[in-house]
Amino acid sequence: MIPANPILSPTYPPPEILAYMERQAEQYEKMRSHLIEQYLNQYIWFEDGQVLDSDPDHATLVLRIYGEDGPRPLFVKRVVPTELELRVRSPFPETVY
């Protein structure tokens, strides 16, 4: 039997990973102004209010972390003063899936 593809699952990512990412994002936003002073335009590995590692290159940072800890959910973010607002234009009316 072929295992189900987790990406096609209606609960991907799993709720505990989603909660982890949301918690890290909230803490990151609270600390953004302080992080800008030291890490502007750097990618940071951020967890529970602490910067655990940083690098100007995203791939280099993630590969270094995975090399030490193995693959796992990470909150890696580029430190910038403001986030871009993304909009998706569609000919269809707003629909909640």
C-alpha positions in Angstrom: 0.0 0.0 0.0 1.3 3.5 -0.9 1.4 5.8 2.2 -0.7 8.9 2.0 1.0 12.0 0.9 1.1 14.3 4.0 1.1 17.4 1.8 -2.3 16.5 0.3 -3.7 15.9 3.8 -6.3 18.4 5.0 -4.3 18.7 8.3 -0.9 19.5 6.8 1.1 20.6 8.5 0.0 18.8 11.7 -1.7 21.0 14.3 1.3 20.8 16.7 3.7 22.1 14.1 1.3 24.9 13.1 1.0 25.9 16.8 4.8 25.9 17.1 5.2 28.1 14.0 2.4 30.5 15.1 4.0 30.8 18.6 7.4 31.5 17.2 6.0 34.1 14.7 4.2 35.9 17.6 7.4 36.1 19.7 9.4 37.1 16.6 7.0 40.0 15.9 7.3 41.2 19.5 11.1 41.3 19.3 11.5 42.5 15.6 12.6 46.0 16.5 15.4 44.6 18.7 16.4 42.0 16.2 16.8 44.6 13.4 19.6 46.3 15.4 21.8 43.2 15.2 20.4 40.9 12.4 19.1 43.3 9.7 18.9 41.3 6.4 20.2 38.1 8.0 18.3 34.9 8.3 17.9 33.8 11.9 16.9 30.5 13.5 14.5 31.8 16.2 13.0 29.7 18.9 11.3 30.6 22.2 12.5 34.3 22.1 16.1 33.5 21.3 18.2 33.7 18.2 20.0 30.3 18.0 22.0 31.0 14.8 22.1 33.4 11.9 23.6 33.6 8.4 23.2 35.9 5.4 22.3 32.9 3.3 19.1 30.9 4.0 20.3 27.6 2.6 23.6 27.7 4.4 21.8 28.3 7.7 19.3 25.5 7.3 21.9 23.0 6.2 24.1 23.9 9.1 21.1 23.4 11.6 20.1 20.1 9.9 23.7 18.9 10.0 23.7 19.4 13.8 20.1 18.4 14.7 18.7 16.6 11.7 15.6 17.7 9.8 12.8 19.1 12.0 10.4 22.0 12.0 12.3 25.3 12.2 11.4 28.9 12.4 13.9 30.6 10.1 13.1 34.1 9.1 14.9 37.0 7.3 15.0 40.0 9.6 13.5 43.0 7.7 11.9 46.2 9.0 8.5 45.4 7.5 7.0 42.4 5.9 5.7 42.5 2.3 1.9 42.1 2.0 1.1 39.5 -0.5 -2.1 39.6 -2.5 -3.5 37.0 -4.9 -5.8 38.4 -7.5 -8.5 36.1 -8.7 -11.6 36.4 -10.9 -13.5 34.3 -8.4 -15.3 35.8 -5.4 -13.7 35.3 -2.0 -14.1 31.8 -1.0 -13.2 30.1 2.3 -12.0 26.5 1.8 
